[in-house]
């Protein structure tokens, strides 16, 4: 028997969850959420198990509204490890930033956690493309 966990989400996220259920042919919403959590755990393990010098590509989606740019502040904090950045605007008025980081795995993990913790950041994806374990 599995424990029951209640989660809160916006109506639009619930609509997307139900779309994933239907298009992915999942038997119920819980199955979709379990699959998503397993994927997130796999990505987390990959990043946590990396060792030594690695090259990582980060893609961040964040709100462009309001004052200040937390993503830029994080980039400046880790500037010696950034080898390239590309900034673009999305159709819905948000921003996307693609960043290549070349550093020790501990620094790559720290960069990821700092980016993800910013208020305006909606999503951060990371792919290790070189080095590591």
C-alpha positions, 0 to 999 in steps of 0.5 A, a space after each residue: 500500500 502506498 501513502 497518499 500525498 496531497 499536493 497543491 497546483 494551479 488550475 493550468 498545471 492541473 490541466 497540463 497534468 491531465 493532458 499528460 495523463 491522457 496523451 501519455 496513456 497513464 492510468 491516473 494522475 498519481 501515475 503521472 506524478 510518480 513518473 515525474 518524480 522518478 525522472 527528477 530523482 534520476 536527474 538529481 542522482 546524475 548531478 550528485 554523483 558527478 565528480 571532478 571537472 565537468 562541463 554542463 549546459 544549463 537552461 533557465 526559464 524565468 519571469 521577465 517582469 518586475 525589478 532586478 534580475 536574479 539570474 544575472 546576479 548568479 551568473 556574476 557570482 559564478 562568472 569565472 566558470 561560465 564559458 558562454 551564455 545566450 539570452 532569448 525572450 519567449 513568446 509569452 514574455 519570459 526569458 530563457 538563458 542558456 549557460 555553459 559552465 566548466 568547473 568542478 562538479 561541486 561548483 556545478 551543483 552549487 550553481 544549479 542550486 543557486 539558479 533554482 532557488 531564485 524567486 523568478 526562476 520557473 525552471 532549470 534544466 541541466 545536462 552534463 556533457 563532459 567530464 565527471 564520473 
